[in-house]
Amino acid sequence: MKPLVFQLVLLVFSSVVLAGEKVLRITPRNDEDVEFLSSLQDDQDFDLDFWKAPHRPGLAVDVQVNEDAYKNIAVKLKEKSLEFQIIIMDVKKLMDEQNLVESTRGIASDFYSKYHPLDEIVKELYNLQNQNPLMTEVFSVGKSYEGREQLAIKLRGKESPNKKTFFMNCGIHAREWVSPATCMYVIKQIVSKYGKDESVTNLLDKMDFIIMPVLNVDGYVFSWSGPGNRMWRKTRKPNYGTSCIGTDPNRNWGHKWGAPGASRNPCRDDYRGSRPFSEVEVRNVASFLSLLSRQRKIAGYMDIHAYSQLWMTPWGYTKYPTRDHNELVRKK
């Protein structure tokens, strides 16, 4: 796990290629229910994909199941007197509808009206830099396991002594395509409205922003490589001694690494890695943030995910608030 200043989570309909796959919503009533649902995550007989994992009583769990698993899991839930509802009847149908919309928009459509593969995102970053050379700078924090640059863009307003920097990344989970799209939209809005919108101008004059649209570049590219790979979430480095590939980069940070919510199983989507910072993509970002911290330039950090519509603040591993909790939740 990693310490967060903010973590913004947006709703998106993900997709797979198998027809008839459903998403169930189950709400555990007590700790026993939470423990039962947690045990299903490692049950290979069901092959479940948890969109919202079990955490505590009263907090809904969303899980994707195929047709065969649905029949079996429904029986299991009935045995436990656990009620559920089907919130998505056919995930593939949603994917097909999305693809149909994308294909009818045409090549002349606005960049910010649809999802894009990595090369198009990179091209747009450099377009924005070329159009706004005084306030933007595209740079790399390092290369991924497969040799791709992890690009970010710096957005700056007026120069001032000891000016702070706010860092923001998207695309840490490959399949959450709306996350990179959100970062690109934020970049475009800041660039377009600086000097025209008072709130944007004041914000950028107060602190610089560094935004990384795709942290998990290898995984993101793989999620675009074919319909069967659309739901890929992890990095792409093989796990020694197994046939399973990738680590959940969101579980690979050093802070409270290996705590509940991160799996030891290298085949699981939430696999924590063999050790903290085992993934070069995470090390690169951590090293860059450490540099900003040593220079006393870091003002905050935001990590944008998809699904659940939650605004999360530290800490995720304890109920005790941080020293700056009141500042984090302050509305004005």
Long-range contacts (C-beta under 8 A, 24 or more apart in sequence): 1-250, 1-251, 1-253, 1-255, 1-256, 1-257, 1-259, 1-261, 1-262, 1-316, 1-317, 2-250, 2-253, 2-254, 2-255, 2-303, 3-253, 3-255, 3-301, 3-314, 3-315, 4-301, 4-302, 4-303, 4-312, 4-313, 4-314, 4-316, 5-300, 5-301, 5-302, 5-313, 5-314, 5-328, 6-300, 6-301, 6-302, 6-303, 6-311, 6-312, 6-313, 6-328, 7-302, 7-303, 7-304, 7-305, 7-310, 7-311, 7-312, 7-313, 8-302, 8-303, 8-304, 8-305, 8-311, 8-312, 9-304, 9-305, 9-306, 9-307, 9-308, 9-309, 9-310, 9-311, 9-312, 10-178, 10-179, 10-182, 10-304, 10-305, 10-306, 10-307, 10-309, 11-306, 11-307, 11-308, 11-309, 12-176, 12-177, 12-178, 12-306, 12-307, 13-88, 13-91, 13-94, 13-98, 14-51, 14-91, 14-175, 14-176, 14-230, 14-231, 14-306, 14-307, 15-91, 15-92, 15-94, 15-95, 15-98, 15-230, 15-231, 16-64, 16-91, 16-92, 16-95, 16-230, 16-231, 17-92, 17-95, 17-227, 17-228, 17-230, 18-66, 18-92, 19-90, 19-92, 19-93, 20-66, 20-67, 20-90, 20-92, 21-64, 21-65, 21-66, 21-67, 21-90, 21-91, 21-92, 22-64, 22-65, 22-70, 22-86, 22-88, 22-89, 22-90, 22-91, 23-51, 23-62, 23-63, 23-64, 23-65, 23-86, 23-87, 23-88, 23-91, 24-62, 24-63, 24-64, 24-65, 24-70, 24-73, 24-84, 24-85, 24-86, 24-87, 25-60, 25-61, 25-62, 25-84, 25-85, 25-86, 25-87, 26-60, 26-61, 26-62, 26-63, 26-77, 26-82, 26-83, 26-84, 27-58, 27-59, 27-60, 27-61, 27-83, 28-54, 28-56, 28-57, 28-58, 28-59, 28-61, 28-82, 29-57, 29-58, 29-82, 30-57, 31-57, 33-57, 33-80, 33-82, 36-80, 36-82, 37-61, 40-73, 40-76, 41-263, 41-268, 41-270, 42-263, 42-265, 42-268, 45-72, 46-72, 46-73, 48-73, 49-231, 49-269, 50-269, 51-307, 52-307, 52-308, 53-261, 53-270, 55-261, 62-87, 62-307, 64-91, 95-227, 95-230, 111-184, 112-181, 112-184, 112-185, 112-188, 115-177, 115-178, 115-181, 116-180, 116-181, 116-184, 117-221, 117-224, 118-148, 118-214, 118-217, 118-220, 118-221, 118-224, 121-180, 121-184, 121-213, 121-214, 122-149, 122-151, 124-184, 125-151, 125-153, 125-187, 125-213, 128-153, 128-187, 128-188, 128-191, 129-153, 131-191, 132-191, 135-191, 135-194, 135-204, 136-191, 141-212, 141-284, 141-285, 141-287, 141-288, 142-280, 142-281, 142-283, 142-284, 142-287, 142-288, 143-280, 143-284, 144-217, 144-218, 144-235, 144-280, 144-281, 145-218, 145-235, 145-236, 145-237, 145-279, 145-280, 145-281, 146-217, 146-218, 146-221, 146-236, 148-217, 148-218, 148-221, 149-217, 150-212, 150-214, 150-215, 150-217, 150-281, 150-284, 150-285, 151-212, 151-213, 151-214, 152-210, 152-211, 152-212, 152-213, 153-187, 153-210, 153-211, 153-213, 154-208, 154-209, 154-210, 155-187, 155-190, 155-191, 155-194, 155-204, 155-208, 155-209, 155-210, 155-211, 156-204, 156-208, 156-209, 157-194, 157-201, 157-203, 157-204, 157-205, 157-206, 157-208, 158-205, 160-205, 162-296, 163-207, 163-208, 163-297, 164-206, 164-207, 164-208, 164-297, 164-298, 164-299, 165-207, 165-208, 165-209, 165-210, 165-292, 165-297, 165-298, 165-299, 166-207, 166-208, 166-209, 166-210, 166-299, 166-300, 166-301, 166-302, 167-209, 167-210, 167-211, 167-212, 167-288, 167-289, 167-292, 167-298, 167-300, 167-301, 167-302, 168-209, 168-210, 168-211, 168-212, 168-301, 168-302, 168-303, 168-304, 169-211, 169-212, 169-215, 169-285, 169-302, 169-303, 169-304, 170-211, 170-212, 170-213, 170-214, 170-215, 170-303, 170-304, 171-212, 171-213, 171-214, 171-215, 171-216, 171-217, 171-220, 172-215, 172-216, 172-249, 172-250, 172-303, 172-305, 173-216, 173-219, 173-233, 173-248, 173-249, 173-250, 173-305, 173-306, 174-216, 174-219, 174-220, 174-222, 174-223, 174-232, 174-233, 174-234, 175-223, 175-230, 175-231, 175-232, 175-233, 176-233, 176-305, 176-306, 176-307, 177-223, 177-306, 178-306, 179-304, 179-305, 179-306, 180-213, 180-214, 180-220, 182-304, 183-211, 183-212, 183-213, 183-214, 183-304, 184-213, 186-211, 187-211, 187-213, 207-299, 212-285, 215-249, 215-281, 215-285, 216-249, 216-281, 217-281, 218-281, 219-246, 219-249, 233-269, 234-269, 234-271, 235-279, 235-281, 237-279, 237-280, 239-266, 239-271, 239-274, 240-274, 242-266, 242-267, 244-271, 246-271, 247-271, 247-272, 247-273, 247-274, 247-278, 247-279, 248-272, 248-273, 249-279, 249-281, 249-282, 250-303, 250-305, 252-276, 252-277, 252-278, 252-279, 252-282, 253-277, 253-282, 253-286, 254-286, 256-317, 259-317, 260-317, 261-316
